[in-house]
Amino acid sequence: MDWEGVSTRVVETDPAVSLRAVGALHRLAEQLEAASVAHARKQGWTWEQIGDALGMSRQSAHAKYGR
């Protein structure tokens, strides 16, 4: 996929359209991350393993998802 071409086309569109698309992508990424963390916990992963996989500390991962 030519991501540079995609980003150029997005930037050249109506800002309202591209900003709504960015918001939707952020929400989708957050949902996927939460589901992946829940699955990892069910598989016995530690908060340290999850934090490492997400590029954050175990404390941050637990604070965000440990409910």
mmCIF file of the N, C-alpha and C atoms, coordinates in Angstrom:
data_MODEL
# 
_entry.id   MODEL 
# 
loop_
_atom_site.group_PDB 
_atom_site.id 
_atom_site.type_symbol 
_atom_site.label_atom_id 
_atom_site.label_alt_id 
_atom_site.label_comp_id 
_atom_site.label_asym_id 
_atom_site.label_entity_id 
_atom_site.label_seq_id 
_atom_site.pdbx_PDB_ins_code 
_atom_site.Cartn_x 
_atom_site.Cartn_y 
_atom_site.Cartn_z 
_atom_site.occupancy 
_atom_site.B_iso_or_equiv 
_atom_site.pdbx_formal_charge 
_atom_site.auth_seq_id 
_atom_site.auth_comp_id 
_atom_site.auth_asym_id 
_atom_site.auth_atom_id 
_atom_site.pdbx_PDB_model_num 
ATOM 1   N N  . MET A 1 1  ? 0.852   -1.182  0.000  1.00 0.00 ? 1  MET A N  1 
ATOM 2   C CA . MET A 1 1  ? 0.000   0.000   0.000  1.00 0.00 ? 1  MET A CA 1 
ATOM 3   C C  . MET A 1 1  ? 0.890   1.234   0.000  1.00 0.00 ? 1  MET A C  1 
ATOM 4   N N  . ASP A 1 2  ? 0.555   2.184   -0.812 1.00 0.00 ? 2  ASP A N  1 
ATOM 5   C CA . ASP A 1 2  ? 1.299   3.441   -0.901 1.00 0.00 ? 2  ASP A CA 1 
ATOM 6   C C  . ASP A 1 2  ? 0.736   4.426   0.116  1.00 0.00 ? 2  ASP A C  1 
ATOM 7   N N  . TRP A 1 3  ? 1.218   4.344   1.370  1.00 0.00 ? 3  TRP A N  1 
ATOM 8   C CA . TRP A 1 3  ? 0.680   5.185   2.447  1.00 0.00 ? 3  TRP A CA 1 
ATOM 9   C C  . TRP A 1 3  ? 0.970   6.656   2.224  1.00 0.00 ? 3  TRP A C  1 
ATOM 10  N N  . GLU A 1 4  ? 2.097   6.966   1.577  1.00 0.00 ? 4  GLU A N  1 
ATOM 11  C CA . GLU A 1 4  ? 2.397   8.373   1.298  1.00 0.00 ? 4  GLU A CA 1 
ATOM 12  C C  . GLU A 1 4  ? 1.355   8.951   0.347  1.00 0.00 ? 4  GLU A C  1 
ATOM 13  N N  . GLY A 1 5  ? 0.984   8.186   -0.644 1.00 0.00 ? 5  GLY A N  1 
ATOM 14  C CA . GLY A 1 5  ? -0.048  8.631   -1.577 1.00 0.00 ? 5  GLY A CA 1 
ATOM 15  C C  . GLY A 1 5  ? -1.397  8.791   -0.905 1.00 0.00 ? 5  GLY A C  1 
ATOM 16  N N  . VAL A 1 6  ? -1.716  7.862   -0.022 1.00 0.00 ? 6  VAL A N  1 
ATOM 17  C CA . VAL A 1 6  ? -2.973  7.949   0.717  1.00 0.00 ? 6  VAL A CA 1 
ATOM 18  C C  . VAL A 1 6  ? -2.987  9.191   1.589  1.00 0.00 ? 6  VAL A C  1 
ATOM 19  N N  . SER A 1 7  ? -1.910  9.420   2.331  1.00 0.00 ? 7  SER A N  1 
ATOM 20  C CA . SER A 1 7  ? -1.889  10.585  3.213  1.00 0.00 ? 7  SER A CA 1 
ATOM 21  C C  . SER A 1 7  ? -1.944  11.884  2.427  1.00 0.00 ? 7  SER A C  1 
ATOM 22  N N  . THR A 1 8  ? -1.330  11.924  1.262  1.00 0.00 ? 8  THR A N  1 
ATOM 23  C CA . THR A 1 8  ? -1.388  13.119  0.416  1.00 0.00 ? 8  THR A CA 1 
ATOM 24  C C  . THR A 1 8  ? -2.816  13.372  -0.042 1.00 0.00 ? 8  THR A C  1 
ATOM 25  N N  . ARG A 1 9  ? -3.508  12.324  -0.475 1.00 0.00 ? 9  ARG A N  1 
ATOM 26  C CA . ARG A 1 9  ? -4.898  12.476  -0.916 1.00 0.00 ? 9  ARG A CA 1 
ATOM 27  C C  . ARG A 1 9  ? -5.792  12.913  0.233  1.00 0.00 ? 9  ARG A C  1 
ATOM 28  N N  . VAL A 1 10 ? -5.561  12.369  1.427  1.00 0.00 ? 10 VAL A N  1 
ATOM 29  C CA . VAL A 1 10 ? -6.379  12.735  2.581  1.00 0.00 ? 10 VAL A CA 1 
ATOM 30  C C  . VAL A 1 10 ? -6.175  14.198  2.930  1.00 0.00 ? 10 VAL A C  1 
ATOM 31  N N  . VAL A 1 11 ? -4.937  14.641  2.953  1.00 0.00 ? 11 VAL A N  1 
ATOM 32  C CA . VAL A 1 11 ? -4.633  16.020  3.306  1.00 0.00 ? 11 VAL A CA 1 
ATOM 33  C C  . VAL A 1 11 ? -5.245  16.991  2.304  1.00 0.00 ? 11 VAL A C  1 
ATOM 34  N N  . GLU A 1 12 ? -5.359  16.568  1.064  1.00 0.00 ? 12 GLU A N  1 
ATOM 35  C CA . GLU A 1 12 ? -5.898  17.442  0.028  1.00 0.00 ? 12 GLU A CA 1 
ATOM 36  C C  . GLU A 1 12 ? -7.420  17.454  -0.032 1.00 0.00 ? 12 GLU A C  1 
ATOM 37  N N  . THR A 1 13 ? -8.094  16.644  0.802  1.00 0.00 ? 13 THR A N  1 
ATOM 38  C CA . THR A 1 13 ? -9.552  16.636  0.813  1.00 0.00 ? 13 THR A CA 1 
ATOM 39  C C  . THR A 1 13 ? -10.062 17.672  1.809  1.00 0.00 ? 13 THR A C  1 
ATOM 40  N N  . ASP A 1 14 ? -11.372 17.756  1.907  1.00 0.00 ? 14 ASP A N  1 
ATOM 41  C CA . ASP A 1 14 ? -12.021 18.647  2.862  1.00 0.00 ? 14 ASP A CA 1 
ATOM 42  C C  . ASP A 1 14 ? -11.538 18.285  4.272  1.00 0.00 ? 14 ASP A C  1 
ATOM 43  N N  . PRO A 1 15 ? -11.017 19.244  5.032  1.00 0.00 ? 15 PRO A N  1 
ATOM 44  C CA . PRO A 1 15 ? -10.523 18.938  6.376  1.00 0.00 ? 15 PRO A CA 1 
ATOM 45  C C  . PRO A 1 15 ? -11.569 18.278  7.271  1.00 0.00 ? 15 PRO A C  1 
ATOM 46  N N  . ALA A 1 16 ? -12.819 18.648  7.122  1.00 0.00 ? 16 ALA A N  1 
ATOM 47  C CA . ALA A 1 16 ? -13.863 18.033  7.949  1.00 0.00 ? 16 ALA A CA 1 
ATOM 48  C C  . ALA A 1 16 ? -13.948 16.535  7.685  1.00 0.00 ? 16 ALA A C  1 
ATOM 49  N N  . VAL A 1 17 ? -13.819 16.144  6.437  1.00 0.00 ? 17 VAL A N  1 
ATOM 50  C CA . VAL A 1 17 ? -13.882 14.725  6.066  1.00 0.00 ? 17 VAL A CA 1 
ATOM 51  C C  . VAL A 1 17 ? -12.670 13.989  6.619  1.00 0.00 ? 17 VAL A C  1 
ATOM 52  N N  . SER A 1 18 ? -11.483 14.547  6.403  1.00 0.00 ? 18 SER A N  1 
ATOM 53  C CA . SER A 1 18 ? -10.284 13.844  6.857  1.00 0.00 ? 18 SER A CA 1 
ATOM 54  C C  . SER A 1 18 ? -10.212 13.797  8.387  1.00 0.00 ? 18 SER A C  1 
ATOM 55  N N  . LEU A 1 19 ? -10.650 14.838  9.067  1.00 0.00 ? 19 LEU A N  1 
ATOM 56  C CA . LEU A 1 19 ? -10.621 14.827  10.539 1.00 0.00 ? 19 LEU A CA 1 
ATOM 57  C C  . LEU A 1 19 ? -11.625 13.830  11.110 1.00 0.00 ? 19 LEU A C  1 
ATOM 58  N N  . ARG A 1 20 ? -12.792 13.712  10.478 1.00 0.00 ? 20 ARG A N  1 
ATOM 59  C CA . ARG A 1 20 ? -13.750 12.687  10.928 1.00 0.00 ? 20 ARG A CA 1 
ATOM 60  C C  . ARG A 1 20 ? -13.167 11.293  10.717 1.00 0.00 ? 20 ARG A C  1 
ATOM 61  N N  . ALA A 1 21 ? -12.462 11.092  9.601  1.00 0.00 ? 21 ALA A N  1 
ATOM 62  C CA . ALA A 1 21 ? -11.828 9.795   9.337  1.00 0.00 ? 21 ALA A CA 1 
ATOM 63  C C  . ALA A 1 21 ? -10.766 9.491   10.384 1.00 0.00 ? 21 ALA A C  1 
ATOM 64  N N  . VAL A 1 22 ? -9.972  10.483  10.743 1.00 0.00 ? 22 VAL A N  1 
ATOM 65  C CA . VAL A 1 22 ? -8.943  10.290  11.778 1.00 0.00 ? 22 VAL A CA 1 
ATOM 66  C C  . VAL A 1 22 ? -9.596  9.924   13.104 1.00 0.00 ? 22 VAL A C  1 
ATOM 67  N N  . GLY A 1 23 ? -10.669 10.615  13.457 1.00 0.00 ? 23 GLY A N  1 
ATOM 68  C CA . GLY A 1 23 ? -11.380 10.291  14.699 1.00 0.00 ? 23 GLY A CA 1 
ATOM 69  C C  . GLY A 1 23 ? -11.903 8.870   14.708 1.00 0.00 ? 23 GLY A C  1 
ATOM 70  N N  . ALA A 1 24 ? -12.469 8.446   13.581 1.00 0.00 ? 24 ALA A N  1 
ATOM 71  C CA . ALA A 1 24 ? -12.987 7.077   13.475 1.00 0.00 ? 24 ALA A CA 1 
ATOM 72  C C  . ALA A 1 24 ? -11.859 6.060   13.601 1.00 0.00 ? 24 ALA A C  1 
ATOM 73  N N  . LEU A 1 25 ? -10.714 6.344   12.999 1.00 0.00 ? 25 LEU A N  1 
ATOM 74  C CA . LEU A 1 25 ? -9.571  5.437   13.105 1.00 0.00 ? 25 LEU A CA 1 
ATOM 75  C C  . LEU A 1 25 ? -9.061  5.350   14.542 1.00 0.00 ? 25 LEU A C  1 
ATOM 76  N N  . HIS A 1 26 ? -9.034  6.485   15.243 1.00 0.00 ? 26 HIS A N  1 
ATOM 77  C CA . HIS A 1 26 ? -8.622  6.472   16.649 1.00 0.00 ? 26 HIS A CA 1 
ATOM 78  C C  . HIS A 1 26 ? -9.564  5.610   17.488 1.00 0.00 ? 26 HIS A C  1 
ATOM 79  N N  . ARG A 1 27 ? -10.870 5.783   17.275 1.00 0.00 ? 27 ARG A N  1 
ATOM 80  C CA . ARG A 1 27 ? -11.838 4.984   18.042 1.00 0.00 ? 27 ARG A CA 1 
ATOM 81  C C  . ARG A 1 27 ? -11.683 3.502   17.737 1.00 0.00 ? 27 ARG A C  1 
ATOM 82  N N  . LEU A 1 28 ? -11.489 3.164   16.484 1.00 0.00 ? 28 LEU A N  1 
ATOM 83  C CA . LEU A 1 28 ? -11.296 1.761   16.092 1.00 0.00 ? 28 LEU A CA 1 
ATOM 84  C C  . LEU A 1 28 ? -10.037 1.189   16.723 1.00 0.00 ? 28 LEU A C  1 
ATOM 85  N N  . ALA A 1 29 ? -8.955  1.957   16.704 1.00 0.00 ? 29 ALA A N  1 
ATOM 86  C CA . ALA A 1 29 ? -7.697  1.500   17.306 1.00 0.00 ? 29 ALA A CA 1 
ATOM 87  C C  . ALA A 1 29 ? -7.865  1.277   18.804 1.00 0.00 ? 29 ALA A C  1 
ATOM 88  N N  . GLU A 1 30 ? -8.575  2.181   19.493 1.00 0.00 ? 30 GLU A N  1 
ATOM 89  C CA . GLU A 1 30 ? -8.807  2.020   20.932 1.00 0.00 ? 30 GLU A CA 1 
ATOM 90  C C  . GLU A 1 30 ? -9.623  0.760   21.221 1.00 0.00 ? 30 GLU A C  1 
ATOM 91  N N  . GLN A 1 31 ? -10.643 0.502   20.402 1.00 0.00 ? 31 GLN A N  1 
ATOM 92  C CA . GLN A 1 31 ? -11.465 -0.694  20.586 1.00 0.00 ? 31 GLN A CA 1 
ATOM 93  C C  . GLN A 1 31 ? -10.650 -1.968  20.351 1.00 0.00 ? 31 GLN A C  1 
ATOM 94  N N  . LEU A 1 32 ? -9.833  -1.965  19.312 1.00 0.00 ? 32 LEU A N  1 
ATOM 95  C CA . LEU A 1 32 ? -8.988  -3.122  19.009 1.00 0.00 ? 32 LEU A CA 1 
ATOM 96  C C  . LEU A 1 32 ? -7.963  -3.354  20.115 1.00 0.00 ? 32 LEU A C  1 
ATOM 97  N N  . GLU A 1 33 ? -7.382  -2.265  20.632 1.00 0.00 ? 33 GLU A N  1 
ATOM 98  C CA . GLU A 1 33 ? -6.410  -2.385  21.711 1.00 0.00 ? 33 GLU A CA 1 
ATOM 99  C C  . GLU A 1 33 ? -7.071  -2.971  22.956 1.00 0.00 ? 33 GLU A C  1 
ATOM 100 N N  . ALA A 1 34 ? -8.238  -2.476  23.325 1.00 0.00 ? 34 ALA A N  1 
ATOM 101 C CA . ALA A 1 34 ? -8.935  -2.974  24.518 1.00 0.00 ? 34 ALA A CA 1 
ATOM 102 C C  . ALA A 1 34 ? -9.295  -4.448  24.368 1.00 0.00 ? 34 ALA A C  1 
ATOM 103 N N  . ALA A 1 35 ? -9.788  -4.829  23.199 1.00 0.00 ? 35 ALA A N  1 
ATOM 104 C CA . ALA A 1 35 ? -10.137 -6.234  22.966 1.00 0.00 ? 35 ALA A CA 1 
ATOM 105 C C  . ALA A 1 35 ? -8.893  -7.116  23.004 1.00 0.00 ? 35 ALA A C  1 
ATOM 106 N N  . SER A 1 36 ? -7.795  -6.633  22.459 1.00 0.00 ? 36 SER A N  1 
ATOM 107 C CA . SER A 1 36 ? -6.549  -7.398  22.459 1.00 0.00 ? 36 SER A CA 1 
ATOM 108 C C  . SER A 1 36 ? -5.993  -7.570  23.865 1.00 0.00 ? 36 SER A C  1 
ATOM 109 N N  . VAL A 1 37 ? -6.088  -6.527  24.668 1.00 0.00 ? 37 VAL A N  1 
ATOM 110 C CA . VAL A 1 37 ? -5.638  -6.613  26.061 1.00 0.00 ? 37 VAL A CA 1 
ATOM 111 C C  . VAL A 1 37 ? -6.505  -7.619  26.820 1.00 0.00 ? 37 VAL A C  1 
ATOM 112 N N  . ALA A 1 38 ? -7.805  -7.546  26.649 1.00 0.00 ? 38 ALA A N  1 
ATOM 113 C CA . ALA A 1 38 ? -8.703  -8.489  27.329 1.00 0.00 ? 38 ALA A CA 1 
ATOM 114 C C  . ALA A 1 38 ? -8.373  -9.924  26.927 1.00 0.00 ? 38 ALA A C  1 
ATOM 115 N N  . HIS A 1 39 ? -8.115  -10.140 25.650 1.00 0.00 ? 39 HIS A N  1 
ATOM 116 C CA . HIS A 1 39 ? -7.763  -11.478 25.171 1.00 0.00 ? 39 HIS A CA 1 
ATOM 117 C C  . HIS A 1 39 ? -6.433  -11.937 25.763 1.00 0.00 ? 39 HIS A C  1 
ATOM 118 N N  . ALA A 1 40 ? -5.452  -11.040 25.786 1.00 0.00 ? 40 ALA A N  1 
ATOM 119 C CA . ALA A 1 40 ? -4.149  -11.388 26.363 1.00 0.00 ? 40 ALA A CA 1 
ATOM 120 C C  . ALA A 1 40 ? -4.286  -11.763 27.830 1.00 0.00 ? 40 ALA A C  1 
ATOM 121 N N  . ARG A 1 41 ? -5.086  -11.017 28.576 1.00 0.00 ? 41 ARG A N  1 
ATOM 122 C CA . ARG A 1 41 ? -5.277  -11.331 29.998 1.00 0.00 ? 41 ARG A CA 1 
ATOM 123 C C  . ARG A 1 41 ? -5.927  -12.708 30.150 1.00 0.00 ? 41 ARG A C  1 
ATOM 124 N N  . LYS A 1 42 ? -6.921  -13.011 29.307 1.00 0.00 ? 42 LYS A N  1 
ATOM 125 C CA . LYS A 1 42 ? -7.572  -14.333 29.361 1.00 0.00 ? 42 LYS A CA 1 
ATOM 126 C C  . LYS A 1 42 ? -6.590  -15.448 29.038 1.00 0.00 ? 42 LYS A C  1 
ATOM 127 N N  . GLN A 1 43 ? -5.568  -15.136 28.232 1.00 0.00 ? 43 GLN A N  1 
ATOM 128 C CA . GLN A 1 43 ? -4.544  -16.111 27.878 1.00 0.00 ? 43 GLN A CA 1 
ATOM 129 C C  . GLN A 1 43 ? -3.440  -16.192 28.922 1.00 0.00 ? 43 GLN A C  1 
ATOM 130 N N  . GLY A 1 44 ? -3.559  -15.396 30.003 1.00 0.00 ? 44 GLY A N  1 
ATOM 131 C CA . GLY A 1 44 ? -2.592  -15.461 31.088 1.00 0.00 ? 44 GLY A CA 1 
ATOM 132 C C  . GLY A 1 44 ? -1.421  -14.502 30.985 1.00 0.00 ? 44 GLY A C  1 
ATOM 133 N N  . TRP A 1 45 ? -1.482  -13.555 30.068 1.00 0.00 ? 45 TRP A N  1 
ATOM 134 C CA . TRP A 1 45 ? -0.398  -12.579 29.954 1.00 0.00 ? 45 TRP A CA 1 
ATOM 135 C C  . TRP A 1 45 ? -0.358  -11.688 31.187 1.00 0.00 ? 45 TRP A C  1 
ATOM 136 N N  . THR A 1 46 ? 0.851   -11.313 31.561 1.00 0.00 ? 46 THR A N  1 
ATOM 137 C CA . THR A 1 46 ? 1.028   -10.385 32.680 1.00 0.00 ? 46 THR A CA 1 
ATOM 138 C C  . THR A 1 46 ? 0.885   -8.952  32.169 1.00 0.00 ? 46 THR A C  1 
ATOM 139 N N  . TRP A 1 47 ? 0.691   -8.034  33.130 1.00 0.00 ? 47 TRP A N  1 
ATOM 140 C CA . TRP A 1 47 ? 0.628   -6.621  32.752 1.00 0.00 ? 47 TRP A CA 1 
ATOM 141 C C  . TRP A 1 47 ? 1.963   -6.155  32.170 1.00 0.00 ? 47 TRP A C  1 
ATOM 142 N N  . GLU A 1 48 ? 3.048   -6.762  32.627 1.00 0.00 ? 48 GLU A N  1 
ATOM 143 C CA . GLU A 1 48 ? 4.353   -6.413  32.073 1.00 0.00 ? 48 GLU A CA 1 
ATOM 144 C C  . GLU A 1 48 ? 4.450   -6.807  30.601 1.00 0.00 ? 48 GLU A C  1 
ATOM 145 N N  . GLN A 1 49 ? 3.996   -8.004  30.267 1.00 0.00 ? 49 GLN A N  1 
ATOM 146 C CA . GLN A 1 49 ? 4.021   -8.452  28.873 1.00 0.00 ? 49 GLN A CA 1 
ATOM 147 C C  . GLN A 1 49 ? 3.142   -7.559  27.995 1.00 0.00 ? 49 GLN A C  1 
ATOM 148 N N  . ILE A 1 50 ? 1.979   -7.236  28.500 1.00 0.00 ? 50 ILE A N  1 
ATOM 149 C CA . ILE A 1 50 ? 1.057   -6.383  27.747 1.00 0.00 ? 50 ILE A CA 1 
ATOM 150 C C  . ILE A 1 50 ? 1.655   -4.994  27.559 1.00 0.00 ? 50 ILE A C  1 
ATOM 151 N N  . GLY A 1 51 ? 2.181   -4.426  28.629 1.00 0.00 ? 51 GLY A N  1 
ATOM 152 C CA . GLY A 1 51 ? 2.806   -3.115  28.530 1.00 0.00 ? 51 GLY A CA 1 
ATOM 153 C C  . GLY A 1 51 ? 3.941   -3.106  27.529 1.00 0.00 ? 51 GLY A C  1 
ATOM 154 N N  . ASP A 1 52 ? 4.784   -4.146  27.575 1.00 0.00 ? 52 ASP A N  1 
ATOM 155 C CA . ASP A 1 52 ? 5.893   -4.243  26.611 1.00 0.00 ? 52 ASP A CA 1 
ATOM 156 C C  . ASP A 1 52 ? 5.369   -4.283  25.175 1.00 0.00 ? 52 ASP A C  1 
ATOM 157 N N  . ALA A 1 53 ? 4.334   -5.074  24.947 1.00 0.00 ? 53 ALA A N  1 
ATOM 158 C CA . ALA A 1 53 ? 3.783   -5.201  23.594 1.00 0.00 ? 53 ALA A CA 1 
ATOM 159 C C  . ALA A 1 53 ? 3.181   -3.882  23.100 1.00 0.00 ? 53 ALA A C  1 
ATOM 160 N N  . LEU A 1 54 ? 2.655   -3.089  24.027 1.00 0.00 ? 54 LEU A N  1 
ATOM 161 C CA . LEU A 1 54 ? 2.031   -1.818  23.657 1.00 0.00 ? 54 LEU A CA 1 
ATOM 162 C C  . LEU A 1 54 ? 3.002   -0.638  23.716 1.00 0.00 ? 54 LEU A C  1 
ATOM 163 N N  . GLY A 1 55 ? 4.216   -0.892  24.174 1.00 0.00 ? 55 GLY A N  1 
ATOM 164 C CA . GLY A 1 55 ? 5.186   0.191   24.272 1.00 0.00 ? 55 GLY A CA 1 
ATOM 165 C C  . GLY A 1 55 ? 4.916   1.139   25.427 1.00 0.00 ? 55 GLY A C  1 
ATOM 166 N N  . MET A 1 56 ? 4.407   0.581   26.523 1.00 0.00 ? 56 MET A N  1 
ATOM 167 C CA . MET A 1 56 ? 4.151   1.378   27.718 1.00 0.00 ? 56 MET A CA 1 
ATOM 168 C C  . MET A 1 56 ? 4.547   0.568   28.938 1.00 0.00 ? 56 MET A C  1 
ATOM 169 N N  . SER A 1 57 ? 4.554   1.199   30.082 1.00 0.00 ? 57 SER A N  1 
ATOM 170 C CA . SER A 1 57 ? 4.907   0.484   31.306 1.00 0.00 ? 57 SER A CA 1 
ATOM 171 C C  . SER A 1 57 ? 3.762   -0.441  31.717 1.00 0.00 ? 57 SER A C  1 
ATOM 172 N N  . ARG A 1 58 ? 4.093   -1.421  32.549 1.00 0.00 ? 58 ARG A N  1 
ATOM 173 C CA . ARG A 1 58 ? 3.038   -2.308  33.052 1.00 0.00 ? 58 ARG A CA 1 
ATOM 174 C C  . ARG A 1 58 ? 2.040   -1.527  33.884 1.00 0.00 ? 58 ARG A C  1 
ATOM 175 N N  . GLN A 1 59 ? 2.532   -0.509  34.601 1.00 0.00 ? 59 GLN A N  1 
ATOM 176 C CA . GLN A 1 59 ? 1.648   0.314   35.417 1.00 0.00 ? 59 GLN A CA 1 
ATOM 177 C C  . GLN A 1 59 ? 0.657   1.081   34.548 1.00 0.00 ? 59 GLN A C  1 
ATOM 178 N N  . SER A 1 60 ? 1.145   1.621   33.434 1.00 0.00 ? 60 SER A N  1 
ATOM 179 C CA . SER A 1 60 ? 0.253   2.354   32.520 1.00 0.00 ? 60 SER A CA 1 
ATOM 180 C C  . SER A 1 60 ? -0.775  1.427   31.896 1.00 0.00 ? 60 SER A C  1 
ATOM 181 N N  . ALA A 1 61 ? -0.348  0.249   31.493 1.00 0.00 ? 61 ALA A N  1 
ATOM 182 C CA . ALA A 1 61 ? -1.285  -0.720  30.908 1.00 0.00 ? 61 ALA A CA 1 
ATOM 183 C C  . ALA A 1 61 ? -2.341  -1.112  31.926 1.00 0.00 ? 61 ALA A C  1 
ATOM 184 N N  . HIS A 1 62 ? -1.920  -1.381  33.155 1.00 0.00 ? 62 HIS A N  1 
ATOM 185 C CA . HIS A 1 62 ? -2.872  -1.761  34.184 1.00 0.00 ? 62 HIS A CA 1 
ATOM 186 C C  . HIS A 1 62 ? -3.818  -0.616  34.518 1.00 0.00 ? 62 HIS A C  1 
ATOM 187 N N  . ALA A 1 63 ? -3.286  0.591   34.600 1.00 0.00 ? 63 ALA A N  1 
ATOM 188 C CA . ALA A 1 63 ? -4.131  1.761   34.914 1.00 0.00 ? 63 ALA A CA 1 
ATOM 189 C C  . ALA A 1 63 ? -5.175  1.975   33.821 1.00 0.00 ? 63 ALA A C  1 
ATOM 190 N N  . LYS A 1 64 ? -4.802  1.726   32.581 1.00 0.00 ? 64 LYS A N  1 
ATOM 191 C CA . LYS A 1 64 ? -5.720  1.955   31.464 1.00 0.00 ? 64 LYS A CA 1 
ATOM 192 C C  . LYS A 1 64 ? -6.748  0.851   31.304 1.00 0.00 ? 64 LYS A C  1 
ATOM 193 N N  . TYR A 1 65 ? -6.347  -0.412  31.552 1.00 0.00 ? 65 TYR A N  1 
ATOM 194 C CA . TYR A 1 65 ? -7.208  -1.549  31.229 1.00 0.00 ? 65 TYR A CA 1 
ATOM 195 C C  . TYR A 1 65 ? -7.538  -2.461  32.408 1.00 0.00 ? 65 TYR A C  1 
ATOM 196 N N  . GLY A 1 66 ? -6.950  -2.243  33.556 1.00 0.00 ? 66 GLY A N  1 
ATOM 197 C CA . GLY A 1 66 ? -7.147  -3.168  34.665 1.00 0.00 ? 66 GLY A CA 1 
ATOM 198 C C  . GLY A 1 66 ? -8.378  -2.873  35.498 1.00 0.00 ? 66 GLY A C  1 
ATOM 199 N N  . ARG A 1 67 ? -9.536  -2.990  34.912 1.00 0.00 ? 67 ARG A N  1 
ATOM 200 C CA . ARG A 1 67 ? -10.763 -2.723  35.659 1.00 0.00 ? 67 ARG A CA 1 
ATOM 201 C C  . ARG A 1 67 ? -11.439 -3.995  36.087 1.00 0.00 ? 67 ARG A C  1 
# 
